[in-house]
Amino acid sequence: MAEQKSFEQYCRETFDAKKIFEKPEAFKGYVAISTTQYILGPSCANYFAELGMETIKIELPRRGEPMRHTTPYNEPFLYPLSKQMPDKGTGLGFFGANHNEYFLSVDFHKPEGVEIVHRIQAKTDIQAENYRPGTFDRWGIGYRQAAKINPRLIYIWMGGFGGWGPGRVRASYDILGQAAGGCFSVTGFPGPGHGHPAIGLPSKHTIWLADYWGGMMGCFAGLAALWWRDNVSGVGEFIEYSQVHGATRHLESALPIYGRYGIIKQRWGDWDTEMCVHGIIKCGKSSYPTSKNPQEMEEGYILVSAPEDGDFARLCQAVSNLKPLAGKYAKADDRIQPAAQTEIYTALEEWAKDKTKEDVWKFMEDNNVNSQPVWSNKECALQEHFQLRDELHWLDDPYFGDVLSQGLPYHLSETPARHRWAFKPVGADNEYILQKYCGYGLDQIRELEKNEII
C-alpha cells in the first residue's frame, strides 16, 4: 500500500502556482464593468477580474482616473499614461487594484459616451461604481437607467456615508472613512494619564485598509447577488456599501463595551488591551548597520506573543530580565493591567537593547515562544515562503515589462484566481471593447476618437 502524502505535500501539489493557467476560472464568461476611481471601487472590480470575469475599466479619455496620478513623493511612474500622452506615466498608487482589466476611455458627459455605456451595460452581469451618491443617476447611466436596459444587471455602488442620511453628500477617502468610522481613535499611542509610558496621538494607517476591505465587501455582496440572480430570482439588484460604516465594523469589542458600560476605548500603542505579552518591542540594534537607507538604519522591532499563562512562564524562564516577574504576573488577569504591562515590556526591551530583531527572533524560536520581526516591504519581497506560495510574483507585463506584484492570498484547488497583467494605459482596449460590445466599426471608432468621445 502506497504511503499517504503528508498534508504539506498534498497542499504543495494541489495549489502548485505553475499549474494555475492550466485550470479553468470560476467566473469565466461573466462580464463586469468598473466605473470606479481611487481604490475602494477599483479593488472591488479587480477582485472580479482576478476570478475570471472580463472586467472593463471605463475612464475619462487621455488622463484616466485620478488614482493614475498618485505615486509616492510624485516620483515613480510606469509609462505610457495613454497613447495621447506618452510622455506621462501612471503612478504606482494605481497598482494593485486594476489587475487583468480591459481599459476603455469614454467621456460620460457626452450623449455619445452615455450611449456607449448603455450598450455595454446591456451585456454586463455586474457593475462597480464609486462616484458621489447619485452622480451616475444624474448622468443617466446609474442603476435605475441601466436596470431598464438590462434587468439582470447587478450594480454595486460604494461611497463614503451611503446613499441616504445626513452624511450622504460628504466626500470620503480611506483616511476620512477610518476617522469617521472610529478606527483612528483606537490606533496609535495614548495621551497623558492612561498609564502607558509612551505618549502619542491617533495614528493613520499608511496603507488604505478601509478601501481594500470595502472593495472586498463589495465583491462579496456582488457575488451573493449573482448567485441569487442565477439560482433564484433571474433578475439583478442594487447594492450599496458605505466606506465609513465598513470601517466601523473594525471596532470589534469597542462598540458593545460602550453600549453596555459607557466605556470609551483608549489607544494602547503597540501593546494589547486584552492580552499580555502580545505586543511589539523595540530592539537595540539595526539589522543593516552599514545601510544608508533611513528605514534600515533604525533599530528593529519584533512582535512577541506569550499571552497564555504557560507561554508567559516559558518566556520568563528564557529571558533573564523577566525571571523576577514570573511569579508576580503569573496570571493573565494580573499581566493585563497597565502598570504590569509597562513593567513587563520595559524589561523585555532592556533585555533586547543589545540585539537585532533577528537575534531576538532566533532566541524566541529556540525557546518555543511565538514571535515575528516587523518586516519592511523589501523584507517581505525577499521571503522564500511568500515567493514559493505565489503570494508575491513577477509579472511579465505586456506594457510595462517585469513588475513585482502582490499575489492572491487565497488558493482554489480547481478554479484558481490569477494575474495576467498589472494594468494598461488609458483606453488601451478601445477598439476591442467597442467592437465586441457596441458593434462599432473602425471608422466609427476613429470618429469617436477625433471628437474626443473616447
C-alpha positions as CSV (number, residue, x, y, z in Angstrom):
1,M,0.0,0.0,0.0
2,A,1.4,3.4,-1.0
3,E,2.3,5.7,1.7
4,Q,-0.1,8.6,2.0
5,K,1.2,12.0,1.2
6,S,1.8,14.5,4.1
7,F,-0.7,17.3,4.3
8,E,2.1,19.7,3.4
9,Q,2.9,17.8,0.2
10,Y,-0.8,17.5,-0.7
11,C,-1.2,21.3,-0.4
12,R,2.0,22.0,-2.3
13,E,0.9,19.8,-5.2
14,T,-2.8,20.9,-5.1
15,F,-2.0,24.6,-5.2
16,D,1.1,24.5,-7.4
17,A,1.4,28.0,-8.9
18,K,2.9,26.6,-12.1
19,K,-0.4,24.9,-12.9
20,I,-2.7,27.9,-12.3
21,F,-3.1,28.7,-16.0
22,E,-3.9,25.1,-16.9
23,K,-7.1,25.3,-14.8
24,P,-10.4,27.0,-15.5
25,E,-11.6,30.2,-14.0
26,A,-14.6,30.4,-11.6
27,F,-16.3,33.3,-13.4
28,K,-15.2,32.8,-17.0
29,G,-17.9,34.1,-19.3
30,Y,-19.2,36.7,-16.9
31,V,-18.8,40.4,-17.7
32,A,-18.1,43.2,-15.2
33,I,-17.9,47.0,-15.6
34,S,-15.6,49.1,-13.4
35,T,-16.7,52.7,-13.5
36,T,-14.5,53.5,-10.5
37,Q,-11.8,55.7,-9.1
38,Y,-9.1,55.7,-6.4
39,I,-9.1,52.3,-4.5
40,L,-12.5,51.5,-3.0
41,G,-14.4,50.8,-6.2
42,P,-11.4,49.7,-8.3
43,S,-10.4,47.0,-5.8
44,C,-13.9,45.5,-5.9
45,A,-13.8,45.2,-9.7
46,N,-10.2,44.0,-9.5
47,Y,-11.3,41.0,-7.4
48,F,-13.9,40.2,-10.1
49,A,-11.2,40.3,-12.8
50,E,-8.9,38.0,-10.7
51,L,-11.7,35.4,-10.5
52,G,-12.0,35.3,-14.3
53,M,-14.7,37.9,-15.2
54,E,-14.0,40.0,-18.3
55,T,-13.8,43.3,-16.5
56,I,-14.0,46.6,-18.4
57,K,-12.5,49.6,-16.7
58,I,-14.1,52.8,-18.1
59,E,-12.2,56.0,-17.5
60,L,-12.3,59.5,-19.0
61,P,-10.1,59.9,-22.1
62,R,-6.4,60.8,-22.1
63,R,-5.6,61.2,-18.4
64,G,-7.8,58.5,-17.0
65,E,-9.0,58.4,-13.4
66,P,-7.3,60.4,-10.5
67,M,-5.5,57.4,-9.0
68,R,-3.3,57.2,-12.0
69,H,-1.7,60.5,-10.9
70,T,-0.8,59.4,-7.3
71,T,2.6,57.9,-6.6
72,P,5.0,58.0,-3.6
73,Y,6.5,61.5,-3.4
74,N,5.5,62.1,-7.1
75,E,8.5,60.1,-8.4
76,P,8.0,56.6,-9.8
77,F,5.7,56.1,-12.8
78,L,5.0,53.4,-15.4
79,Y,4.9,54.7,-19.0
80,P,2.9,55.5,-21.1
81,L,-0.2,57.0,-19.5
82,S,-2.1,56.8,-22.8
83,K,-1.3,56.9,-26.5
84,Q,-2.2,60.6,-26.5
85,M,0.2,61.3,-23.6
86,P,3.2,59.0,-24.0
87,D,5.5,61.4,-22.1
88,K,3.3,61.0,-18.9
89,G,3.1,57.9,-16.8
90,T,0.7,56.1,-14.4
91,G,1.7,56.4,-10.7
92,L,2.3,53.3,-8.6
93,G,-0.7,54.3,-6.4
94,F,-2.8,52.8,-9.2
95,F,-1.0,49.5,-8.9
96,G,-2.7,46.7,-7.0
97,A,-6.4,47.4,-7.7
98,N,-6.6,47.1,-11.5
99,H,-5.2,43.7,-12.5
100,N,-6.4,41.8,-15.5
101,E,-8.8,44.5,-16.7
102,Y,-9.6,45.8,-20.1
103,F,-9.3,49.6,-20.4
104,L,-11.9,51.7,-22.3
105,S,-11.9,55.5,-22.3
106,V,-15.2,57.3,-22.6
107,D,-16.5,60.8,-21.8
108,F,-19.6,60.1,-19.7
109,H,-20.7,63.7,-20.0
110,K,-21.5,63.5,-23.8
111,P,-24.5,61.8,-25.3
112,E,-22.3,59.5,-27.4
113,G,-20.5,58.5,-24.3
114,V,-23.8,57.7,-22.5
115,E,-24.8,55.6,-25.5
116,I,-21.6,53.6,-25.3
117,V,-22.0,52.9,-21.5
118,H,-25.6,51.8,-22.1
119,R,-24.6,49.4,-24.8
120,I,-22.0,47.8,-22.6
121,Q,-24.4,47.7,-19.6
122,A,-26.9,45.8,-21.7
123,K,-24.4,42.9,-22.0
124,T,-23.0,43.1,-18.4
125,D,-23.5,40.9,-15.4
126,I,-22.2,43.2,-12.6
127,Q,-21.0,46.8,-12.3
128,A,-19.0,48.5,-9.6
129,E,-19.2,52.3,-9.2
130,N,-18.0,54.7,-6.5
131,Y,-18.6,58.3,-7.7
132,R,-20.5,60.7,-5.3
133,P,-24.0,59.4,-4.5
134,G,-26.4,60.0,-7.3
135,T,-23.8,61.2,-9.8
136,F,-24.3,58.4,-12.3
137,D,-28.1,58.5,-11.8
138,R,-27.9,62.2,-12.7
139,W,-25.8,61.5,-15.8
140,G,-28.3,58.8,-16.9
141,I,-26.0,55.8,-16.5
142,G,-26.8,54.7,-12.9
143,Y,-28.7,51.7,-11.8
144,R,-32.2,52.9,-12.3
145,Q,-31.5,53.6,-16.0
146,A,-29.3,50.5,-16.5
147,A,-31.9,48.2,-15.0
148,K,-34.4,49.2,-17.7
149,I,-31.9,48.3,-20.3
150,N,-30.7,45.1,-18.6
151,P,-32.9,43.8,-15.7
152,R,-30.3,41.1,-14.9
153,L,-27.6,43.7,-14.1
154,I,-26.2,43.7,-10.5
155,Y,-25.0,47.2,-9.6
156,I,-22.7,47.9,-6.7
157,W,-22.5,51.5,-5.5
158,M,-19.8,52.2,-3.0
159,G,-19.4,55.5,-1.2
160,G,-18.4,57.3,2.0
161,F,-21.5,57.7,4.0
162,G,-24.1,55.8,2.0
163,G,-26.8,57.0,-0.4
164,W,-29.2,58.4,2.2
165,G,-28.9,60.1,5.7
166,P,-27.4,63.3,6.9
167,G,-23.9,62.5,5.8
168,R,-24.8,61.3,2.3
169,V,-23.4,64.4,0.4
170,R,-20.0,64.2,2.1
171,A,-17.0,63.1,0.1
172,S,-14.9,60.4,1.6
173,Y,-11.4,58.9,1.2
174,D,-9.9,56.0,3.1
175,I,-8.4,58.2,5.8
176,L,-11.7,60.1,6.3
177,G,-13.6,56.8,6.4
178,Q,-11.3,55.5,9.1
179,A,-11.5,58.7,11.1
180,A,-15.3,58.9,10.9
181,G,-15.6,55.1,11.5
182,G,-13.7,55.3,14.7
183,C,-10.6,53.3,13.7
184,F,-8.1,56.1,14.2
185,S,-9.4,56.7,17.8
186,V,-8.0,53.3,18.9
187,T,-4.8,53.3,16.7
188,G,-1.6,54.9,18.0
189,F,-0.3,55.8,21.4
190,P,-2.5,57.2,24.2
191,G,-2.5,60.7,25.6
192,P,-1.3,61.5,29.1
193,G,-2.9,59.9,32.1
194,H,-3.6,56.5,30.6
195,G,-0.8,54.5,32.3
196,H,1.2,53.9,29.1
197,P,4.8,55.1,29.2
198,A,4.7,56.4,25.6
199,I,2.6,59.4,24.9
200,G,1.3,60.0,21.4
201,L,-1.6,60.8,19.0
202,P,-4.1,58.9,16.9
203,S,-2.2,57.3,14.0
204,K,-3.3,56.8,10.4
205,H,-2.7,53.6,8.6
206,T,-0.3,54.3,5.7
207,I,-2.0,51.6,3.6
208,W,-5.6,52.0,2.5
209,L,-7.2,49.3,4.6
210,A,-10.7,50.8,4.5
211,D,-10.7,50.9,0.7
212,Y,-9.3,47.4,0.1
213,W,-11.6,46.0,2.9
214,G,-14.5,47.9,1.4
215,G,-13.7,46.6,-2.1
216,M,-13.7,43.0,-0.8
217,M,-17.0,43.6,1.0
218,G,-18.5,45.0,-2.2
219,C,-17.2,42.0,-4.2
220,F,-18.6,39.6,-1.5
221,A,-22.1,41.2,-1.7
222,G,-21.9,41.2,-5.5
223,L,-21.2,37.5,-5.7
224,A,-24.0,36.8,-3.3
225,A,-26.4,38.8,-5.6
226,L,-25.0,37.0,-8.6
227,W,-25.8,33.6,-7.0
228,W,-29.3,34.8,-6.1
229,R,-29.9,36.0,-9.6
230,D,-28.7,32.9,-11.3
231,N,-30.3,30.4,-9.0
232,V,-33.4,32.1,-7.6
233,S,-34.7,35.3,-9.0
234,G,-33.4,35.7,-12.5
235,V,-33.0,39.4,-12.0
236,G,-30.3,41.7,-10.8
237,E,-30.3,44.1,-7.8
238,F,-28.9,47.3,-6.4
239,I,-26.2,47.1,-3.7
240,E,-24.9,50.0,-1.5
241,Y,-21.8,49.9,0.5
242,S,-20.7,52.6,3.0
243,Q,-17.0,53.0,3.5
244,V,-17.5,54.7,6.9
245,H,-19.7,52.0,8.2
246,G,-17.4,49.4,6.9
247,A,-14.6,50.9,8.9
248,T,-16.8,50.9,12.0
249,R,-17.1,47.2,11.7
250,H,-13.4,47.0,12.6
251,L,-14.1,48.4,16.0
252,E,-15.0,44.8,17.2
253,S,-15.4,45.0,21.0
254,A,-15.2,48.8,21.3
255,L,-18.9,49.3,20.4
256,P,-20.5,46.7,22.6
257,I,-18.3,47.8,25.5
258,Y,-19.6,51.4,25.1
259,G,-23.1,50.2,24.7
260,R,-23.1,48.1,27.9
261,Y,-20.8,50.0,30.1
262,G,-20.3,53.5,28.6
263,I,-16.6,53.0,28.3
264,I,-14.6,54.8,25.6
265,K,-11.9,52.6,24.3
266,Q,-8.4,54.0,24.6
267,R,-5.4,53.8,22.3
268,W,-2.7,51.4,23.6
269,G,0.2,51.7,21.2
270,D,2.0,48.6,20.1
271,W,0.6,46.5,23.1
272,D,-2.7,44.9,23.5
273,T,-5.6,45.8,25.9
274,E,-6.8,42.2,26.1
275,M,-3.6,40.1,26.2
276,C,-0.1,40.3,27.6
277,V,2.5,39.5,26.5
278,H,1.2,40.2,23.0
279,G,2.9,43.3,21.6
280,I,5.8,44.8,19.7
281,I,9.1,45.7,21.4
282,K,12.0,47.7,20.2
283,C,15.4,46.0,19.7
284,G,18.6,47.9,20.3
285,K,20.4,47.3,17.0
286,S,19.7,47.8,13.3
287,S,19.7,44.7,11.1
288,Y,21.5,46.7,8.5
289,P,24.2,48.7,10.3
290,T,26.0,49.6,7.0
291,S,22.9,50.7,5.1
292,K,22.4,54.3,4.1
293,N,18.6,53.8,3.9
294,P,17.0,55.6,6.9
295,Q,14.4,52.8,7.2
296,E,17.1,50.2,7.5
297,M,19.3,52.3,9.8
298,E,16.7,52.4,12.5
299,E,16.6,49.8,15.2
300,G,14.5,46.8,14.6
301,Y,11.1,45.9,16.0
302,I,9.6,42.5,16.8
303,L,6.3,41.1,17.9
304,V,6.5,38.8,21.0
305,S,3.4,36.8,21.8
306,A,3.1,34.8,25.0
307,P,-0.4,35.6,26.3
308,E,-1.3,32.3,28.0
309,D,0.0,31.6,31.5
310,G,2.1,28.7,30.3
311,D,3.5,30.8,27.4
312,F,4.4,33.6,29.8
313,A,6.1,31.2,32.3
314,R,8.2,29.8,29.4
315,L,9.2,33.3,28.3
316,C,10.2,34.3,31.8
317,Q,12.3,31.2,32.1
318,A,14.2,32.1,28.9
319,V,14.6,35.9,29.3
320,S,16.7,36.7,32.3
321,N,15.2,40.2,32.8
322,L,11.7,38.6,33.2
323,K,12.5,35.9,35.7
324,P,11.8,38.2,38.7
325,L,8.3,38.9,37.2
326,A,7.3,35.3,36.6
327,G,5.6,34.9,40.0
328,K,4.3,38.4,40.2
329,Y,2.4,38.3,37.0
330,A,1.8,34.5,36.6
331,K,-1.9,35.1,35.9
332,A,-3.3,36.8,32.8
333,D,-5.6,39.0,34.8
334,D,-2.6,40.5,36.6
335,R,-0.5,40.9,33.4
336,I,-3.1,42.8,31.5
337,Q,-3.1,45.8,33.9
338,P,-1.4,48.9,32.6
339,A,1.3,49.0,35.3
340,A,2.1,45.4,34.8
341,Q,2.4,45.8,31.0
342,T,4.7,48.7,31.4
343,E,6.9,46.7,33.8
344,I,7.0,43.6,31.6
345,Y,7.6,45.3,28.2
346,T,10.2,47.7,29.7
347,A,12.1,44.6,31.0
348,L,11.8,42.9,27.6
349,E,13.2,46.0,25.7
350,E,16.0,46.3,28.3
351,W,16.9,42.7,27.5
352,A,16.7,43.3,23.7
353,K,18.7,46.5,23.6
354,D,21.9,44.8,22.5
355,K,20.2,42.6,19.9
356,T,18.8,42.9,16.4
357,K,15.3,41.7,15.6
358,E,16.8,38.6,14.0
359,D,18.7,37.8,17.2
360,V,15.5,38.1,19.2
361,W,13.6,36.0,16.7
362,K,16.1,33.2,16.8
363,F,16.1,33.3,20.6
364,M,12.3,33.1,20.8
365,E,12.2,30.3,18.2
366,D,14.8,28.3,20.2
367,N,12.7,28.7,23.3
368,N,9.3,27.9,21.7
369,V,7.9,31.5,22.1
370,N,5.9,32.9,19.3
371,S,7.4,35.9,17.7
372,Q,7.7,37.8,14.3
373,P,10.0,40.5,13.2
374,V,8.4,43.6,11.8
375,W,9.3,43.3,8.1
376,S,9.6,46.1,5.6
377,N,8.3,45.8,2.0
378,K,11.8,44.8,0.9
379,E,12.0,42.1,3.5
380,C,8.5,40.8,2.5
381,A,9.6,40.7,-1.1
382,L,12.6,38.6,-0.3
383,Q,10.8,35.9,1.7
384,E,11.1,32.5,0.2
385,H,7.8,31.4,1.8
386,F,5.9,34.2,0.1
387,Q,7.5,33.5,-3.3
388,L,7.0,29.8,-3.1
389,R,3.3,30.1,-2.4
390,D,2.9,32.8,-5.2
391,E,1.8,35.4,-2.7
392,L,4.3,37.6,-4.4
393,H,5.2,37.2,-8.1
394,W,6.9,38.9,-11.0
395,L,4.6,39.7,-13.9
396,D,5.9,39.9,-17.5
397,D,3.5,42.7,-18.2
398,P,2.9,43.3,-21.9
399,Y,3.2,47.1,-21.4
400,F,5.5,47.7,-18.5
401,G,7.9,44.7,-18.5
402,D,8.8,43.0,-15.3
403,V,6.8,44.2,-12.3
404,L,6.6,42.8,-8.8
405,S,3.1,42.3,-7.8
406,Q,1.1,41.1,-4.8
407,G,-0.2,37.6,-5.4
408,L,-3.5,36.1,-4.4
409,P,-3.7,35.2,-0.7
410,Y,-6.4,32.6,-1.3
411,H,-6.0,29.5,-3.3
412,L,-8.7,27.4,-5.1
413,S,-7.7,23.9,-6.0
414,E,-9.9,23.7,-9.1
415,T,-10.6,27.3,-10.2
416,P,-7.7,29.4,-9.0
417,A,-7.6,33.2,-9.3
418,R,-4.7,34.6,-11.3
419,H,-2.9,37.6,-12.6
420,R,-2.4,38.1,-16.3
421,W,-1.2,41.7,-16.3
422,A,-0.9,44.6,-13.8
423,F,-3.0,47.2,-15.7
424,K,-2.9,49.0,-19.1
425,P,-2.7,52.6,-20.4
426,V,-5.9,54.7,-20.6
427,G,-8.1,53.5,-23.5
428,A,-5.7,50.6,-24.4
429,D,-8.6,48.3,-25.4
430,N,-11.0,50.9,-27.0
431,E,-11.1,49.0,-30.3
432,Y,-11.6,45.6,-28.8
433,I,-14.4,46.7,-26.4
434,L,-16.2,49.0,-28.8
435,Q,-16.3,46.3,-31.5
436,K,-17.3,43.4,-29.2
437,Y,-19.9,45.1,-27.0
438,C,-21.1,48.0,-29.1
439,G,-20.8,46.7,-32.6
440,Y,-18.9,49.7,-33.8
441,G,-16.6,49.6,-36.9
442,L,-13.1,51.1,-37.1
443,D,-14.3,54.2,-39.0
444,Q,-16.9,54.9,-36.3
445,I,-14.3,54.4,-33.6
446,R,-11.9,56.8,-35.3
447,E,-14.7,59.4,-35.5
448,L,-15.4,59.0,-31.8
449,E,-11.7,59.4,-31.0
450,K,-11.5,62.5,-33.3
451,N,-14.4,64.1,-31.4
452,E,-12.8,63.2,-28.0
453,I,-15.7,60.9,-27.0
454,I,-13.1,58.2,-26.4
